[in-house]
Amino acid sequence: MTYEFTPRGVCSRKMEITIDGGKVTDLKVIGGCDGNLHGISALVKGMTVDEVINRLEGIDCRGKGTSCPDQLACALKEFKSRN
């Protein structure tokens, strides 16, 4: 299943997360810091939804109170609450 999420408070504009069997199988992020987000996408592939949330939740970018990794955690928490 592919879940779409609109991040808030960060440079990225959209996240498309593919989840299968409770694991992230693909992540595409539109906007934001291209190299960093490609790296994060590669790192989270194969991780469980809960593991991604636990590792990325609360990461801050430049005092914004959130970051693209934190917004990914928010997206996955939202996904869990709806499924």
N, C-alpha and C positions, 0 to 999 in steps of 0.2 A: 504494500500500500504506500502511495506517495502522499505525504502531508505537506501542505503549503502553509507558510507562516510569514507574516509581515513583521519584521523586527521594529522595535521602537527605541529611539535614543541613540542609534548607532548609524554608521555610514552605509551598511548593507541595506538593500531595499526589499529583498525577498529571499526566503530559504525554501528549498524543495528537498524534503527528507524522505528517503525511501526506507521503509521499515518492513522486515520480514522475520517472523518468528521471534519478535522481541529484540531483534538486533538491527542496527543501522547498516543498511547495505549500500547506500549512496547518499551523498549530500552535495547539492549545488547551491551556491550562494551568489546572488546577483548584487553587484555593488560591493563596496568595502575594499579592503586591502587584498588585492588579488593573490599575491604569493602566499601571504599568511593564511588566507581562507582556503586555498588549494591544499596547503599543508594540513590544516585542521581537518578538512574533508578526508584526506588520505588516512589520517590517524584515527578517526572515529569509525571508519568502515570496519565492520565485524564486531564492534563493541556493543554490549547490551545497552538498551535505552537508559537503564538505571545507572550503569557505569559512566556513561557520558554525562548524565545529570550530576552525579557525585563529583566528577573531576572538573567540570566547567562552571558549575553554578557559583555565582558570586565574584567571578573575575571582573575586574574593573579596567576600563580604558580611559586614561587621562582624566580621572576624577568625574566621569560621567555617571557613575553609579551603576553602570552596566558595560557590556562589551559584546562583540559578536559571539564569542564563546558562551557568555552568560545568556544571550538571547537564544542561542541554540538550546541551552538547558531549559529555558522558559518554553520554547516551542515543544520540546519533548515532554515536559510536565503537562502542558496543555493537551498534547496528543493522548497521554495516558489518561487524563481526566475525561476525555471524550470517547475512549475506546475500552 
